Amino acid sequence: MHRLITQLVIYRNLEPDSILVQLADIYRRLARDNDHPEALIADCYTQIHHLLDLATQYGFDQNLWHDYLAFLLASTETPFSLTCEKIGAREGSVNNLAKHDFKIFLELFNYDFGPLEKALQIDCFSTISQYQAIKKDQKTYNQSVSEKVRALSQAIAKAQDEQAIFQIVTNFYRDHGVGQLGLNKAFRLKSGAGPLELIPITNTVDVHLDDLIGYALQKRMLVENTESFMAGKKANNLLLYGDSGTGKSTCIKAILNEYHGQGLRIIEIYKHQFKDLAAVISLIKNRNYRFIIYMDDLSFEDFEIEYKYLKAVIEGGMEITPDNVLIYATSNRRHLIRETWTDRKDAVNSDDIHHSDTAEEKISLVSRFGVTIRFDKPNQQEYLEIVRGIAWRYPEIELSDDELLQEARQWGLWHGSFTGRRAQQFINHLLGQAL
């Protein structure tokens, strides 16, 4: 195994602590016969432990070794894989080098761990090649990545030669992308002492625009702007504002589900991370995806200055925001920065000599969003229509229409508001009570 991976060209920059590299090192040490068998056995079990962790995280099953190698191919970013991303294989000499590597991967797929198990008197590799995973709830692992990688694994296992693997893998890169950005659809930012890192959000809400009852105009404006963006046309940064619980955040989540298959990705960023916005954009500007940087419940107190970073990125900085990046934000405020009565006093009564300029700076952030969409709180009748529309999806709710609306009205009155969020919470309550 060590001999095989040293011959890799395109995929040779494997992480030193990766399972494949560590297993190859075990084989190298076994061949030299200068390690105690107990140390080698312990190291084998360590790598099996890592493999089981990966299998749990991604819901792998049956042949975990095959799934791991497929995951390695799907997640390794190289100039070759990035070139194939969204386009597939192109003519070029690099294809010969890629086929050379795929021939090695085919040998790794068919690798016989029997001699190692016999030498160390273990059977863990036989176990992982015929593994029966405990059935898990889909929310406990990354189902989207699992389905893609397991399909890739099964296709490669059936391949006859490196030419077949070349077609399988390059088609995978074209259809699904490569690395974390290709395999996942939503991310959050990890910032701090180390380098910036995009962390996949492994389980997103399965919601679509049709699930949001009402707000036809708002949804149409959101779709039109997003479709222009996905088509490579000019599009605007967008602000959804209005009453709490009216579906603003739900619309953004639905947009992701609607357009993920076309290459849309969302990065959720919090207010304290705005200073890193320019760095985040640098990470993604050359990728073949469309990115929405999403800011939920955006607002600033009068003493907070993070909005200055946002203003500079949206419009006003030296570097132009790339065409594959937009900013979508939701807020309960029309004007994102809190104003006080002091802001409205005459400059004579203020310590700020250029008081009007300061006030204008505070309220100008919203103008940097090219499209603003207002979400008003529904009236009681609209609230009841939302309840009726959601309840229709759940046959286990057996209340009559009159009973349903009467209880929904009481629920809204008891909880102090009639909103889409209250409607969904009421339905959740009924589902919890259903037998």
N, C-alpha and C positions, 0 to 999 in steps of 0.2 A: 504493500500500500504506500509506503514511504517513497518507493521508486516511482510509482505512478504520479503522485501529486507534485513531485519535483519536476516532472515533465510538462506540467500545465503552462500555458503561455497567456491566454486571455484571462483566465481565472486564477492566476498564480498568487495574487495578492490576498490570500485568505487570512483571516484573523488568526494570530498565533494560538489563541485560546479556543478556537473553534473545535467542534467535536471531530471533524475530519482530520485536522492537523494533529490533534492530541492522540487519536487512534493510530495515525501513521507513525507517530513517535514511539508508541508502545510496540509496534511491530519492529521498528528499528532497534529498540533496546533489546527485544527478545532475540533478534538475529545476532546481536553482539554477545549475547549470553553473559552480560555483566551486571544484571539486576536480579535481585532475589524475586522468585515467583510471587511471593505474597505482595510485594510492591506493585508488580504488574497487574495482579488480580485486583488490587485496590484501585488502581488507576482505571482499569476497565470498568469497574462498577461506578466510578465517578462519572465517566462519560455516558454510561447507560442512564445514570441519574439525570444528567443534563438533557439527554435525549427524551426522557420521560417528561421532564419539565416542559420542554418544547412541545411535545405531543399534547400535553394538557392545555397549554396556552392556545394551541391552534386546532385542537380536536382531531389530531391524526389517529389513524387506526390501521389495522391489518399489518402492512409492512412499514414499520417506523423508519427503517433505514432508507427505504426508497423515498418516503415522504420527506425525510431530512435532506437528502441530496436534491430533490426537486425544489425544496424551500431554498436551498443554497443557490441554485441557479436562478430562481425567481427574485431573490433579494439582493444579489450581488451586482452592484453598479460598476460597470466597466465602460470604456469608450464604445466598445462593440454593442453592449446591451442598450446603452443610452441612444445610440444611433438607430437601433432597431425599434426603439420605443415609438409606438403609434404609426410606424411606417412599415416595419418589417425588414426583411433582408434586402440588401442592395448588392449590386455587383461590386466586387473588389477582392483584392488579394487576402484581405483579412478573413474572408470566409473560409479559406483553406486552414488558417490557424484555428479558427473556431471549430471546424470539423475535427481537427487534431485533438482539441480539448474534449469535444463531445465523445470521441472514441474512448478517451480515458474515463469519462463519466459512465459510459456504457459498461466498461470493465468494473467500475466501482459499484454500479447497480447490481451486477452479477457476482459480486465478490463473495468468495467462499470463506466464511469465518470458522469453518470446521477445524482446520489445523490449529488455529489459535485456541479454540475451546478445548481441544484435545490436549494441547501442551500445558494449559493452565488448569484443566479439569473444571471448566465452567460451562454453563449452557445459556447464558444471558442473551447472546446474540441470536440463538435459535428462537428464543422467546420473543424478541422484538420483531423478528421477521414474520411471525404468525400471531400478532398481538390482537387481543380482543379488548378494546377499551370499554370502560364503564360508561354507559349512556349518560350524557350530560345535558343540562339545560343549555339551550343555544345562547343564553345571556352570559354564560360562564366562560366562553371562549370566543375567539375571533372567527365567527362562522364564515364571513365573506372570504377571508384569506384562506381558511381551511378548504373551502370548496374549490377554489382556484388551484391551490397547490396539490391537492389530492388528485384532481383531474389531470394535472401535468404529470404527476408521479405515475399514474396508471398508463398514460399515453407513452411515456418514455420506457416503462417496463415492457411494453409490447413492441418497441422499436427493434428493427432487425440490424441496423447499422447506424453509423454516425451521420449519414446523409438524412436519414429519417429523423434523428434527434435534432439535427439542424433545423429542419422544417418545423418540427413541433415547438422548439424553444423560441425561434424567431417569431413564429406566429403568436406565441404566448406574449412575448414582449410587445408585439403590435397591438394585440387585443386588450391586454391588461396593464402594460407598462412594466416597470422594473423597480425593485427596491421598495422602501416604505411608501414613497409617494405613489408608486404604481399600484401596490397591493391594497392600500387603504384609501378611504375617502374623506376622513375627517381627522384633524390633528389639533393638539394644543401645544403651546410653546413651553419648553423647559429652559429657564434662564437662571443665571446665578454665577457662581464662581467659575464654572467650567464653560466650555463652548456652547453656543446656542444649539438646541436640539428640538426637532419636531417629534412629538410623541403621539403615536396613533391613538385615536379614540376608537376602541375596538367594537363597541356596541352602540350604535346610533338608533334613534327612534325611527321606526318604520311608519312614517306618516307621509301622506301625499296631499297635494293641494285640494283635491276633491273631498278630502276628509274635513277640511275647514268649511263649515257651512256659512253661506253669506259672503260678504266682502268681495263681490265679483269684480268691481272696478279695481280694487287694491291688488287683487291677484293678477288681473290682466296687466296692470302697469309693471308689476314685479316680473312677470313672465316675459313681457316685451323687452325689458331692459336686459334680462338674463340671456334671452335668445340672441339678441344682438351681440352680446359679449361672447357667447359660445361660437357664433358664426364668424368671429374675428372682426366685427364691425365696431364702430365707436359706441361706447356705452358709458353710463354715468355711475359714479359712486352713489349709494342709495341709503336713505335714512327712513326707517319705519318708526313712526312715533304715534303716541296716543295713549288711551287708557290702558291700565294694567289688565291682563287677562283676556285681551281681545284677539290674540293669535299672531302677534308679530313674530315672535321667536319660532312658532310653529311653521310659519310661512318659509322662513329661512331653512329650517330642517327639511321641509317638503321640497324646496328647490334643489337641495343637495341630492335627494333621492330621485328626483325627476331627471337630473342632468349628469349624475355621476357616470353613467355609461358612456357619455359623450366626452368625458375627460374633465369633469368639474371636480375640484377639491376645495375643502373649506378648512381654514386655519382659525381657530378660536383664540383670541388674544384678550387679556385682561388689562385694565387701565394702568396698573403698575408696570406693565411690560411695554408701554408705548415707546419708551426710549430705545427699544430694540427693533422697532418697526423697519427701519432702513436695512438693518442686518437681515431680517427675515425676508424682505423682498429680494435682497441679493442672493439668498439661498435658492429661490424658486424662479427667478426671472428667466432663466435659460432652459427650463423644463417644458416638455410638450404637453402641458396641462393648463387649464384655466383655474386660477385660484381666487377664491373670495376670502378676504380677511374679514372675519366676523367678530363684531363687538356687541355683546348683549347688554341691555340695560345701561346704555351709555349716558353718563351725566357727570358733571364736575361741580364741586363746591367752589366758592369764590376764592379760596386759598390754594386750590390745586392748580398746578401748572403743567400737568401731563398733556393737556390739550394742545400745547405748543408743538410737541412732537408730531401729533396727529395732523395739525394744520400744515406743517412743513412737508409731510409725506403726501398728503392729498393734493396739495397744490401750493407751490411756492418754493420748494427746495431746488437746488441746482440740478439734481438728477431727476430725469423724467420717470414717472411711474411706468413700468413696462406694460405692454398691451395685454399681457396675460394675468394681470392683477387688478381686482376691484375691491373696494371696501364697502361692506354692508353693515349697517348698525341698527340696533333697535333702542328706543328710549321712551320713557313715559313723558319726557319733556320736549316741547317744540324747540325751545332754546336750551341748548345742552349745558350751558354754564350758568349756574345759579346767579341771579341778580338780586341785589338788596336795594332797599330804598336809598342807601348811601350812593349807589351807582347813579341814581336819578337826581341827586342834588346838584345844584349849580356849582360850577367850578370854583366860585368864590368861597363856598363852604367846604371845599375839599382840600386835602393836603397835596393832591396830585395837580400839578400845574396844567398838564395836558389831560385833564379829566375826561373830556369827550373822546379822545383817542383811546384811552384805556377801556372805556365802556364799549366802544365799537369793537375793540379786539375781542372782548368777552363774548359778544353776541354774533361775531362774524363766522364762527366755526360752522354753524349750520349751513351757511351759504356755500361752503366748500363741497357739500353734497349736491350733485346735479339734479337728483330726483328725491323729493320727499313725499312720503305716502302716509296719510293720516288714517288711523284706526280708531273709530269712535265706539264707545260702549253701546251695546245693543239695548233697545228698550225691552220692556218685559215681554211683549209679544214676540220679538225677534229672539229673545232668550229661550222662550218656550219652543220656537221652531228649531232652534239648535238642539235642544234636549230631544225633541221628537226625532230629528235626523240622526243623532248619535244612537239613540235607543233602538232604532230600526235595524242597526247592524248586529244587535245581540238578541237572538231569539229566546235566550234564557230569561230575558226580562218579560214577564207574563202579565204585567199590569195593563189594564185597559187604557185607552188614550186619555179618558177623563181622569183616571186615577194617576196616570203618569204626570200629566200637566199640573194637577192639584198638588202632588207631592213636590214637583219641581219648583212650583211657585213658593211653597212653604220653605223649601231648602234655600232658595235665593233670599227670601225675607229674613230667614234665621241667620244666614251668613253675611247679610248686609250688602249684597250686590247681585246684579244679573249680568253675567259675562259668559263668554265661551268657556273660560277656565272653570267657573262655577258649575256650568252645565256638565263638563267632563267629570268633575269631582262628584257631582250628584249621580251620574251614571256609574262611576266607580263604586259608590256606596251601594247602589242597587245590585251590582254584580257581586259585591261582597256578601250581600244578604241572600243571593239566589242559591237554591239547593243544587 
